[in-house]
C-alpha cells in the first residue's frame, strides 16, 4: 500500500500537512486555485518568439523546409505551450491555412537567424546567438521526422487585400524538444501569397529529462 502525503507551501507558510482526497473510483481529487499556467509562468521560464520577415505559406504539406526552426542548444527540455500565426497581407479570394509542426531527431544547430525572445513573465528580452540556449533559424533545410497540422483550419473570404486572420493554437506541452533537437514550423494553405505571413511559438524551459 502506498501512503500519500501532501505539503502546503507558499510564501509565509509553514509546510503544514494536507490530506489528499479521492472519489469512489479512487481517482485523486485535485483543484487548482490559480488559472492554468499561472504556476509555470511564475517560475519565469516562459518565453515567446516569432519570425520578423513576412513569408509565403506552402501549398503542400511541409517536407524538408522549416520557415521557423527552434533548436534546443541547452540541457533542459523546451516544452511548447502555444503555436500562432498572423496573416498580415491577405489576397481578396477564399483562402484556407493551417499551422504545421514537427520535432526533429538530434541534429546540428541550424544556420542562425537572430530573433528576439520575449519573456512571458516580465524578464528582460533575449536575442538568440550561436551559443544561446535557443538557436533560431528561418527558412532552414531539415530532415523530416514527421509533420502534423495543429489547430483548426482557417477559412475566410476577403473583399479586398487587407490584413487577414490571426490565430493561436494551444499545444499545452504535447510537443517537447529535447536537447540537440529542433521544433520546426510552417504554414500551409490554398494560396501562396508572397510576404504575407508571420508565425511563432510560446514555450517554457523545464529542468527535466525525457527519461526521468
C-alpha positions as CSV (number, residue, x, y, z in Angstrom):
1,X,0.0,0.0,0.0
2,X,1.3,3.5,-0.9
3,X,0.6,6.3,1.6
4,X,0.4,9.8,0.1
5,X,1.3,12.9,2.0
6,X,1.0,16.5,0.7
7,X,2.6,19.7,1.8
8,X,1.1,23.2,1.8
9,X,3.8,25.5,0.5
10,X,3.6,29.2,-0.1
11,X,5.4,32.4,0.9
12,X,4.9,32.8,4.7
13,X,3.6,29.3,5.0
14,X,4.8,26.6,7.4
15,X,4.7,23.4,5.4
16,X,1.6,22.1,7.1
17,X,0.4,18.7,6.0
18,X,-2.7,18.5,3.8
19,X,-4.8,15.3,3.4
20,X,-5.5,14.3,-0.2
21,X,-8.9,13.3,-1.3
22,X,-10.3,10.6,-3.7
23,X,-13.7,9.8,-5.3
24,X,-15.5,6.4,-5.3
25,X,-13.2,5.1,-8.0
26,X,-10.1,6.2,-6.0
27,X,-9.3,8.9,-8.5
28,X,-7.2,11.6,-6.8
29,X,-9.2,14.8,-6.4
30,X,-7.2,17.9,-7.3
31,X,-8.4,21.5,-7.6
32,X,-6.3,24.4,-8.7
33,X,-6.9,27.8,-7.2
34,X,-5.0,29.6,-10.0
35,X,-5.6,29.8,-13.7
36,X,-3.8,27.3,-15.9
37,X,-0.1,28.1,-16.4
38,X,0.0,30.6,-13.6
39,X,2.4,28.5,-11.5
40,X,4.5,27.5,-14.6
41,X,4.9,31.1,-15.7
42,X,5.6,32.3,-12.1
43,X,8.9,30.4,-12.4
44,X,9.9,32.9,-15.0
45,X,10.9,30.4,-17.7
46,X,8.0,31.1,-20.2
47,X,9.1,32.8,-23.5
48,X,7.7,33.7,-26.9
49,X,9.5,34.0,-30.2
50,X,8.3,34.7,-33.8
51,X,9.5,35.4,-37.3
52,X,10.3,39.1,-38.2
53,X,10.2,38.8,-42.0
54,X,7.0,38.1,-43.8
55,X,6.9,34.8,-45.7
56,X,4.8,32.9,-48.2
57,X,2.9,29.8,-47.0
58,X,3.3,26.5,-48.7
59,X,0.6,25.0,-50.9
60,X,1.5,21.4,-49.8
61,X,2.3,19.6,-46.6
62,X,5.9,20.6,-45.4
63,X,8.7,18.3,-46.1
64,X,12.3,19.5,-45.7
65,X,11.9,23.2,-45.2
66,X,11.1,24.9,-41.9
67,X,10.1,28.6,-42.1
68,X,11.0,28.7,-38.3
69,X,13.3,26.4,-36.5
70,X,13.9,26.4,-32.8
71,X,16.9,24.4,-31.8
72,X,17.4,23.3,-28.2
73,X,21.1,24.1,-27.6
74,X,20.9,23.6,-23.9
75,X,20.4,20.9,-21.3
76,X,16.7,21.5,-20.4
77,X,13.6,20.5,-22.2
78,X,11.8,23.0,-24.4
79,X,8.1,22.4,-23.7
80,X,5.7,24.1,-26.2
81,X,2.5,25.7,-24.8
82,X,1.1,27.5,-27.9
83,X,1.7,28.0,-31.7
84,X,0.4,31.0,-33.5
85,X,0.3,32.6,-37.0
86,X,-0.7,36.0,-38.4
87,X,-1.9,36.6,-41.9
88,X,-0.5,40.1,-42.3
89,X,-1.2,40.6,-46.1
90,X,-4.3,38.8,-47.4
91,X,-5.5,38.5,-51.0
92,X,-9.1,39.1,-52.0
93,X,-10.1,35.5,-52.5
94,X,-11.4,32.5,-50.5
95,X,-8.4,31.0,-48.5
96,X,-7.6,28.3,-46.1
97,X,-4.5,27.9,-44.0
98,X,-3.1,25.6,-41.2
99,X,-0.1,25.5,-38.9
100,X,2.2,22.5,-39.3
101,X,4.8,21.5,-36.7
102,X,7.3,18.7,-36.1
103,X,10.1,17.6,-33.8
104,X,13.4,16.6,-35.4
105,X,15.7,13.9,-34.2
106,X,19.1,15.1,-32.8
107,X,20.9,17.2,-35.4
108,X,23.4,20.0,-35.9
109,X,22.5,23.6,-34.9
110,X,20.8,25.5,-37.8
111,X,22.3,28.5,-39.5
112,X,21.5,31.3,-37.2
113,X,18.9,34.0,-37.9
114,X,18.9,36.0,-34.7
115,X,15.5,36.6,-33.3
116,X,14.3,38.3,-30.1
117,X,12.8,36.0,-27.4
118,X,10.4,37.8,-25.1
119,X,9.6,36.8,-21.6
120,X,6.0,35.9,-20.6
121,X,6.6,36.9,-17.0
122,X,8.4,40.3,-17.3
123,X,12.0,39.3,-17.6
124,X,14.4,41.1,-19.9
125,X,14.2,40.0,-23.6
126,X,17.0,38.0,-25.1
127,X,18.4,37.8,-28.6
128,X,19.4,34.4,-29.9
129,X,23.0,33.6,-30.9
130,X,25.0,30.6,-31.9
131,X,25.9,30.0,-28.3
132,X,22.5,30.7,-26.7
133,X,20.2,28.0,-25.1
134,X,17.9,28.6,-28.0
135,X,19.2,28.9,-31.6
136,X,16.7,30.2,-34.1
137,X,16.8,29.6,-37.9
138,X,14.5,30.9,-40.7
139,X,13.9,29.0,-43.9
140,X,16.1,26.1,-42.9
141,X,16.6,22.8,-44.6
142,X,15.8,19.8,-42.3
143,X,15.4,16.1,-42.4
144,X,11.7,15.5,-41.8
145,X,10.8,13.4,-38.8
146,X,7.1,13.8,-39.5
147,X,4.8,16.9,-39.7
148,X,1.2,17.3,-38.5
149,X,-1.3,20.1,-38.5
150,X,-2.2,21.8,-35.2
151,X,-5.4,23.5,-34.5
152,X,-8.4,24.1,-36.7
153,X,-8.3,25.0,-40.4
154,X,-8.6,28.8,-41.0
155,X,-11.1,29.6,-43.8
156,X,-12.1,33.0,-44.8
157,X,-13.1,35.3,-47.7
158,X,-12.0,38.9,-48.2
159,X,-13.4,41.5,-50.5
160,X,-10.1,43.4,-50.5
161,X,-6.4,42.8,-50.0
162,X,-6.3,43.7,-46.3
163,X,-4.7,42.2,-43.1
164,X,-6.4,38.9,-42.5
165,X,-6.8,36.5,-39.7
166,X,-4.5,35.6,-36.8
167,X,-4.9,32.5,-34.6
168,X,-3.3,30.8,-31.7
169,X,-3.3,27.0,-31.1
170,X,-3.0,25.6,-27.5
171,X,-0.4,22.8,-27.5
172,X,-0.2,22.5,-23.7
173,X,3.0,20.5,-23.6
174,X,2.2,17.9,-26.2
175,X,5.3,19.0,-28.1
176,X,8.6,18.6,-26.2
177,X,12.0,19.4,-27.7
178,X,14.9,17.5,-26.1
179,X,18.5,18.9,-26.1
180,X,20.0,18.7,-29.6
181,X,16.7,18.6,-31.4
182,X,14.5,21.2,-33.1
183,X,10.9,22.3,-33.2
184,X,10.2,23.0,-36.9
185,X,7.2,25.1,-38.1
186,X,5.5,26.2,-41.3
187,X,2.1,27.4,-42.6
188,X,0.4,25.6,-45.5
189,X,-2.7,26.7,-47.3
190,X,-4.6,27.1,-50.6
191,X,-2.8,30.2,-51.7
192,X,0.9,31.1,-51.5
193,X,0.8,34.9,-51.4
194,X,4.3,36.2,-51.2
195,X,5.3,38.1,-48.0
196,X,2.0,37.5,-46.3
197,X,2.6,35.5,-43.0
198,X,4.3,35.7,-39.7
199,X,4.4,32.8,-37.1
200,X,5.8,31.9,-33.8
201,X,5.7,29.9,-30.6
202,X,5.3,30.2,-26.8
203,X,7.3,27.7,-24.7
204,X,8.8,27.0,-21.3
205,X,12.2,25.8,-20.3
206,X,11.8,22.8,-17.9
207,X,14.6,21.3,-15.9
208,X,13.8,17.6,-16.7
209,X,14.9,14.8,-19.0
210,X,12.8,12.6,-21.3
211,X,13.8,9.5,-19.3
212,X,13.0,11.0,-15.8
